[in-house]
Amino acid sequence: MPDPLTTRDDTTEIRTKEEAAVLAYDTLTDAGHESVATSMPHRTRSTWIVPATSDDGTWRVHIDPRTGKTRVVEART
């Protein structure tokens, strides 16, 4: 069984900042995090990066814009 904080196998194209923020929020809440707040997503050539915080940490959710696949990385502060 895959780790919900590592990947998400959605196949939905992500075109806007709003879609990226919602997907990042959903990814973290689906993994059991509470009080999730996302910051302004930004796009690089090959990924959306969405900074986020929750009660138990600071995260960066990387999203493939073509497939909607996610990868969550704990941000070191």
C-alpha positions in Angstrom: 0.0 0.0 0.0 1.5 3.4 -1.0 2.3 6.0 1.6 -0.3 8.8 1.3 2.3 11.4 2.1 4.5 10.2 -0.8 2.4 9.9 -3.9 -1.1 10.3 -5.2 -2.2 8.5 -8.3 -4.7 11.0 -9.7 -4.6 11.7 -13.4 -6.2 15.1 -13.5 -4.4 18.1 -15.2 -3.8 21.0 -12.8 -3.9 24.3 -14.7 -4.5 27.0 -12.1 -3.1 28.1 -8.7 -6.5 27.5 -7.2 -6.6 23.9 -8.4 -3.0 23.3 -7.1 -3.9 24.8 -3.7 -7.1 22.6 -3.4 -5.2 19.4 -4.4 -2.4 20.2 -1.9 -5.0 20.7 0.8 -6.8 17.5 -0.1 -3.6 15.5 -0.2 -2.6 16.6 3.3 -6.0 16.2 4.9 -6.4 12.8 3.3 -3.1 11.8 5.0 -4.6 12.7 8.3 -3.2 16.3 8.9 -5.5 18.8 10.6 -5.7 22.6 10.4 -4.1 22.6 7.0 -3.3 26.0 5.5 -1.8 26.4 2.0 0.2 29.4 0.8 0.5 30.8 -2.7 1.3 28.0 -5.1 4.0 28.7 -7.7 4.8 26.9 -10.9 8.1 25.8 -12.3 8.6 24.2 -15.6 7.6 20.8 -14.5 5.8 21.1 -11.2 3.5 23.2 -9.0 5.0 23.7 -5.5 2.5 24.5 -2.8 3.8 25.5 0.6 1.5 24.4 3.5 1.4 24.2 7.2 -0.6 21.9 9.6 -0.8 21.3 13.3 2.0 18.9 13.0 4.4 20.4 10.5 5.4 22.5 7.5 5.2 20.9 4.1 5.8 21.5 0.4 3.4 19.6 -1.9 4.9 19.1 -5.4 2.3 18.5 -8.1 2.8 17.3 -11.6 0.7 19.7 -13.6 0.0 17.1 -16.4 -1.1 14.2 -14.2 -2.0 15.7 -10.8 0.3 13.2 -9.1 1.6 14.6 -5.8 4.7 14.2 -3.6 4.8 15.7 -0.1 8.0 16.9 1.4 8.4 18.0 5.0 10.0 21.4 5.0 12.8 22.0 7.4 12.5 25.3 9.3 
